[in-house]
């Protein structure tokens, strides 16, 4: 008799369960036709596994088929020159990854819950001090993992290639390698010596961050002629990856680099990507990396460098969109001289810090003079404006020689010439405020007239550098969006001033302005890039504006009211058809009787990026 067998039916009736060896049921269950099952789960498992040969057969068959499929996949990967199967991550099991999709197939609407997991233990080196952030105290009390960021996991991504445009079979590996090589050899050096990419090959980049690798591919495709289809594919994948990244718990430094690269070159996403990169960086405590580095923690250099990069990115688009910057000046930001003394700092860091120093001055002016488009500068403000002009002059004298030693083999003299280009644009941008909220029939004071003429001459110098400096012209395909913003802003400013203040005592010549803008149009129209590159759209917009301006000059159009002062230069003369330019308001095109502040916006020349279908 088997004495350790306890059947459910026998136990329920409190009778002894007797079962002979080899029998599937006990005597009582067999007599009453009961199902003889046991409460001994180990025994049940062993019995079921040993008795049901069909299950064993199924297991062996499934294992054989899995091996067969793996061999077939390995053969396909080998013939496609792809990495072997071990480089690909295992997906989650359906039970752990399943979440029900909503009607649109987009974000999950059911099956998503708030994670309330407690931290197992706290690292000894992260014990909170007496004074910490309020959320730190909340975590100390509750130990809820979702209240803090796990820095260890953020700094290291999972091994293996992440899901990306290549692993999905949307882009051949050979084509992706060409795009990566183009970005690494050419475009990467426009971001201050290539500090945004620390990987030497595509494979390591993909393993580190799919967001970074996809950003590189989409940006590279944007700058190569004949790659529109590839750009659309990579762009859709980048947006999809970006959507999942937004709500991801853990990130890496390369994820932030991918966001920054997208911000610097993708005009429709720039502001959003810049802000997201800064938010994730602060969650990873990068805003403290500078302070820690200056205290002797040399392992903080990468974080400090990336924080400086984000500072420049943030302030690029603060100026471009006329919006407040997210990253404000701090002791760490201001101590860039000590940062440059670090043994790890190189020529690219010098160029990066030059930008940091420039935008510190421009940001101070931004907050000093405000953003109210209906508030003109007071006469007393011009003394302060001259002080900022001197700051920018000093900045050029300090950083121009440092940025050009030695010339970069990939971008020539652009590093030093770029300092001069930014100098002219900064002087122009500051002094253009002298005409803010000023009517065209107002009497301009000597100080205001001097500042306005400085803005005019600096805007013309900006355009002349683009036309006559060979390395600047070559860089038009490759430089970040901010350079294209400089060109568009300068050209439209000159057209507006020539239109509105033509008879005023300002140093501006209509024919000189028209010829200069025409030359800029010719240069921008002949660049070699994707059809969706911003230069083509700037050229088309300026061409239409110039045509309207010339028609007014010769009196060929009957749509102009020459008796009206302070006409809207874009609304009445320069506005292209809606099919060409659908949104121009953000660039300061509203031009009523009072001078608009003329904010720069990348929406002025919108680029039609691919519409993403709902899955």
QUIBEL-V493783 format. One record per backbone hydrogen bond with DSSP energy under -1.0 kcal/mol. CO is the residue of the C=O (numbers start at 1). NH is the residue of the N-H. E is the energy in kcal/mol with one decimal. If there is no record, write none. Layout:
BEGIN
CO:NH:E
CO:NH:E
END
This chain:
BEGIN
6:39:-1.6
7:11:-2.2
8:12:-2.2
9:13:-1.7
10:15:-2.3
18:27:-2.1
19:2:-3.0
20:23:-2.1
26:30:-2.1
27:31:-2.0
28:32:-2.2
29:34:-2.5
35:37:-1.1
37:8:-3.0
39:41:-1.2
40:44:-2.5
41:45:-2.3
42:46:-2.4
43:47:-2.9
44:48:-3.0
45:49:-2.4
46:50:-2.0
47:51:-2.5
48:52:-2.2
51:53:-1.4
52:56:-1.2
53:57:-2.5
54:58:-2.4
55:59:-2.4
56:60:-2.4
57:61:-2.6
58:62:-2.9
59:63:-2.4
60:64:-2.2
61:65:-2.5
62:66:-2.4
63:67:-2.1
64:68:-2.2
65:69:-2.7
66:70:-2.5
67:71:-2.1
68:72:-2.0
69:73:-2.7
70:74:-2.6
71:75:-1.9
72:76:-2.2
73:77:-2.9
74:78:-2.1
75:79:-2.1
76:80:-1.7
77:82:-2.9
84:87:-1.9
85:88:-1.7
87:161:-3.6
93:96:-1.1
93:97:-1.9
94:98:-1.7
100:109:-1.1
100:110:-1.2
102:105:-1.3
117:145:-3.8
123:126:-1.7
124:127:-1.0
133:137:-1.5
134:138:-1.9
135:139:-2.3
136:140:-2.2
137:141:-1.7
138:142:-2.5
139:143:-3.3
143:119:-3.5
144:147:-1.6
145:148:-1.4
149:151:-1.0
150:154:-1.7
151:155:-1.9
161:89:-1.1
164:168:-1.8
165:170:-1.7
165:171:-1.1
166:169:-1.8
172:176:-2.2
173:177:-2.4
174:178:-1.5
175:179:-2.1
176:180:-2.6
177:181:-2.3
178:182:-2.2
179:183:-2.3
180:184:-2.9
181:185:-2.6
182:186:-2.2
183:188:-3.1
187:190:-1.9
189:193:-1.7
190:192:-1.2
191:195:-1.1
194:197:-1.2
201:205:-1.4
202:206:-2.7
203:207:-2.1
204:208:-1.6
205:209:-2.5
206:162:-1.0
209:213:-2.2
210:214:-2.3
211:215:-2.0
212:216:-2.3
213:217:-2.0
214:218:-2.5
215:219:-2.2
216:220:-2.3
217:221:-2.3
218:222:-1.4
220:223:-1.2
221:224:-1.0
222:530:-1.4
224:227:-1.0
227:231:-2.8
228:232:-2.6
229:233:-2.2
230:234:-2.8
231:235:-3.0
232:236:-2.3
233:237:-1.9
234:238:-2.6
235:239:-2.5
236:240:-2.1
237:241:-2.8
238:242:-2.7
239:243:-2.2
240:244:-1.6
241:245:-2.0
242:246:-1.8
245:248:-1.6
252:256:-1.4
253:257:-2.1
254:258:-2.3
255:259:-1.9
256:260:-2.4
257:261:-2.5
258:262:-2.1
259:263:-2.3
260:264:-2.4
261:265:-1.0
262:266:-2.8
264:481:-2.8
266:269:-1.2
266:270:-1.1
269:273:-3.0
270:274:-2.4
271:275:-2.0
272:276:-2.4
273:277:-2.5
274:278:-1.9
275:279:-2.2
276:280:-2.5
277:281:-2.2
278:282:-2.2
279:283:-1.8
280:284:-1.5
281:286:-2.7
282:285:-1.3
285:288:-1.4
286:289:-1.5
288:292:-2.4
289:293:-2.7
290:294:-2.4
292:297:-2.1
293:296:-1.8
296:298:-1.4
297:300:-1.9
298:301:-1.5
300:304:-2.4
301:305:-3.0
302:306:-2.3
303:307:-1.9
304:308:-2.0
305:309:-2.1
306:310:-2.3
307:311:-1.9
308:312:-2.1
309:313:-2.4
310:314:-3.0
311:315:-2.1
312:316:-2.3
313:317:-1.6
314:318:-1.2
315:319:-1.9
316:320:-2.3
317:321:-2.1
318:323:-1.7
330:334:-2.4
331:335:-1.4
335:339:-1.3
336:340:-2.1
339:342:-1.6
342:345:-1.7
346:350:-1.4
347:351:-1.9
348:352:-2.1
349:353:-2.7
350:354:-1.8
351:355:-1.4
352:356:-1.9
353:357:-2.7
354:358:-1.9
355:359:-2.5
356:360:-1.4
357:361:-1.3
358:362:-2.1
359:363:-2.1
360:364:-1.8
361:365:-2.0
362:366:-2.2
363:367:-2.1
364:368:-1.7
365:369:-2.6
366:370:-1.1
372:375:-1.6
378:381:-1.2
379:382:-1.1
381:385:-2.3
382:386:-2.2
383:387:-1.4
384:388:-1.9
385:389:-2.1
386:390:-2.1
387:391:-1.9
388:392:-2.2
389:393:-2.3
390:394:-2.8
391:395:-2.4
392:396:-2.2
393:397:-2.1
394:398:-1.9
395:399:-2.5
396:400:-2.3
399:403:-2.3
408:412:-1.8
411:414:-1.8
412:408:-1.6
413:417:-2.7
414:418:-3.5
416:420:-1.3
417:421:-2.4
418:422:-2.5
419:423:-1.9
420:424:-2.4
421:425:-2.1
422:426:-2.5
423:427:-2.4
424:428:-2.5
425:429:-3.1
426:430:-2.3
427:431:-2.2
428:432:-1.9
430:433:-1.1
431:434:-1.7
432:435:-1.6
433:436:-1.5
435:438:-1.4
439:442:-1.6
445:449:-2.9
446:450:-2.4
447:451:-2.2
448:452:-2.5
449:453:-2.4
450:454:-1.9
451:455:-2.1
452:456:-2.3
453:457:-2.6
454:458:-2.2
455:459:-2.3
456:460:-2.2
457:461:-2.1
458:462:-2.2
459:463:-1.9
460:464:-2.5
461:465:-2.0
462:466:-1.4
463:467:-1.8
464:468:-2.7
465:469:-1.9
469:473:-2.4
470:474:-2.5
471:475:-1.1
473:476:-1.3
475:479:-2.1
480:483:-1.2
481:485:-2.1
482:486:-2.0
483:487:-1.8
484:488:-2.5
485:489:-2.8
486:490:-2.5
487:491:-2.3
488:492:-2.4
489:493:-2.2
490:494:-2.1
491:495:-1.9
492:496:-2.3
493:497:-2.6
494:498:-2.5
495:499:-1.9
496:500:-3.0
497:501:-2.7
501:504:-1.0
504:506:-2.4
506:508:-2.1
509:513:-2.5
510:514:-2.8
511:515:-2.3
512:516:-2.2
513:517:-2.7
514:518:-2.2
515:519:-2.1
516:520:-1.9
517:521:-2.4
518:522:-2.3
519:523:-2.1
520:524:-2.7
521:525:-2.2
530:533:-2.0
534:538:-2.3
535:539:-2.4
536:540:-2.3
537:541:-2.2
538:542:-2.7
539:543:-2.2
540:544:-1.8
541:545:-2.1
542:546:-2.8
543:547:-2.0
544:548:-1.9
545:549:-2.4
546:550:-2.5
547:551:-2.0
548:552:-1.7
549:553:-1.8
550:554:-1.9
551:556:-1.9
561:564:-1.4
568:572:-2.6
569:574:-1.1
570:575:-2.0
577:580:-1.7
577:581:-2.2
584:587:-1.3
585:588:-1.7
595:437:-3.4
601:604:-1.6
607:609:-1.2
END
